[in-house]
């Protein structure tokens, strides 16, 4: 019944790899420094052990004291460690870090620029489509009579939330009764997702479904059109057709509606992903309001409000 809002946000794989690599290099340098300190202390200890404490003072290899070989072997291991950190792997100094930071900034700027270009192109196409559709509606106004009282009917929270995951967030039995009473015997215009949210077509109402899909299968009696203009034309003999959703169909029809039948649910719904647009009080005037308090059958308090176009 309602459209879904897309969200796409993730850490760039290259950025994560650079961060992990930098952390690895820091650990490598720390270990090399510790190795160097231990090597110095160890070499002094070996010399003192032989010369002062007399440990192995008579043990020589090719006429050279044993501790000399031990120090040389340890020095070789330290040099190998040093080469592995500073030569085998590229040393990450401040200049290198600055280069990587500049690289990350450049990558992000390029991605942002591509997104801007993409959004600009999409917004331009949408604007062109809306201008064309509105122009066609005005051009054909003399041939296709606009319904005498096109009415938008919607239930919305205080922040204009109307649903989540193509369904209502609340269940208000009196609101459903009011919807049935007002729309009974009339044409109801809706988007495809709204129609698919019904278990079956609502009785004693003519359903007009707007969809871009070709060969869209519907039960007998349901009218399928491709745009709002054709939907209004299909309902032109009805004295009061209703727009019943979802969010995009509400937005397209706002400029053509004569009346708004609003159920204002007096609560906020942070989990909502679909919203009704704010009501412009310079264009609409409130003509009636009836408030219903929360009770055993109604989790939230709400008001039935009717607006007419000025």
Order of alpha helices (4+ residues) and beta strands (2+ residues): alpha-beta-beta-alpha-alpha-beta-beta-alpha-beta-alpha-beta-beta-alpha-beta-alpha-beta-beta-beta-beta
